[in-house]
Structure formats: C-alpha cells, structure tokens
C-alpha cells in the first residue's frame, strides 16, 4: 500500500502563481512512489518543462535499465537556457 503526505493537484494555487521559478520535472512513467499524475500536473505551468520517461521507475533511474544518461542530457540542455547560455555554444567552446 502506497501512502503519500504530498499530493499535487491541478487546482493547486502554487501552480498558478506568476512568480514561480523555472522548473525541470523528470520522472519515470513506472514510478511506484510518485504517480504519473503528480508529475504531469506540472505540464502547462509557466516556465516549466516536464518529461515522463517510459519503461523506468523512480527518478527515471530505478526499476529497469537506468535512463541516467538521458536525464543528464535533459538537464544539460535545460540548465544553460535558464541562466542565459546556449548549450550548443558551451559544448563547441570546450
């Protein structure tokens, strides 16, 4: 039996605030601890990117073949955009 002290809902006032910071949400579609709905509730939130990776569990690294390389790729593409850098320029300038 799964119990959770935190539950996201689409009608959560925190999701509707215009002053929210950018957010990257990545999770596995087969996560036993975090239901898909609690990941997908962030879709459409201002300055938010949501990824639900198939065939993997918690944090997209447990419960199957780890998708850590894909998670790292998503983070390294997202983060430079948040701080005003072009990720492609960073890779070519190394």
SULLIN-V621631 format. One record per backbone hydrogen bond with DSSP energy under -1.0 kcal/mol. NH is the residue of the N-H (numbers start at 1). CO is the residue of the C=O. Records with the same first field share a line. If there is no record, write none. Layout:
NH=CO  CO
This chain:
12=9
15=12
23=47
25=49
27=51
29=53
30=56
31=28
38=35
39=36
40=36
41=37
42=39
43=40
45=42
48=45
49=23
51=25
53=27
57=62
60=57
61=58
62=58
67=60
71=67
72=68
73=69
74=70
75=71
76=72
77=73
78=74
79=75
82=78
83=79
85=80
90=86
91=87
92=88
93=89
94=91
